[in-house]
Amino acid sequence: MSLSPTAAIVAPGSFLTLHYRLAGPAGDIINTFADKPATLSLGTGELSPAVEQQLIGMEEGAQATFELPAGAAFGDRNPEMQQWVARSLLAQMGDPDEKYAVGDVVQFPTPDGSGSYAGAVIESNDTAVRFDFNHPLAGQPVTFEVRLIGVL
């Protein structure tokens, strides 16, 4: 493979403009190819470390598809990441009239308030809602397709 002398190469900490698709056995989780490209910085947690490793060394303008084995991209499913949250706490944090249906994804603030994390509703009763905080692709094989538009 010969590299163009002016082509930028992805390195740790690179700022990227790219189209990408993350898919598991049930289909796409994220796909930017039909919309605007994504911009992200490596090493900031926007992509899993295993996915970022696939990008290191790629040349600006390159396109590739990677197959990652089950658990490699987002770890194994952790049963401890399934938690019951009291409806009274949910009402304090958001809309007290909110209905929670199985499959809904809810954003929660981090304890320090600087970010958020998501949980998917897997079960509910009159007093609490059970959320799965595992990544949707945890414990699954992942297809990662990428087209690098720009590397800074």
C-alpha angles and dihedrals in degrees: 000000000000118000122215109243091233099045115111117232125215112249133169108291094022118150108228139196108198149142113236143172127202115192138171130192091287094053140261122357094176128010122168097170094098094045140035116321119256125246120207144151121236115241097029097099096254089121127027115263090245091055092045090053089061089059098050110107096015117134124237108266094028123132125201144158122218129192113210119194123242111294096007098102102039106007129248123310110270116208089204088066089071107089138173114232119196114243088228090061092045089052091052092050097045145348109346090210095052115134116215116209125186108269096028114132115219127194117224125192117243114248091256092048093234097112146354143244132202135235129188119223110243102164141357143187136179095286107029147020122223115221131192108218094183115115108263089244097046111133093010134106110256133210112209116191120182141178112191111215100171139004124196 
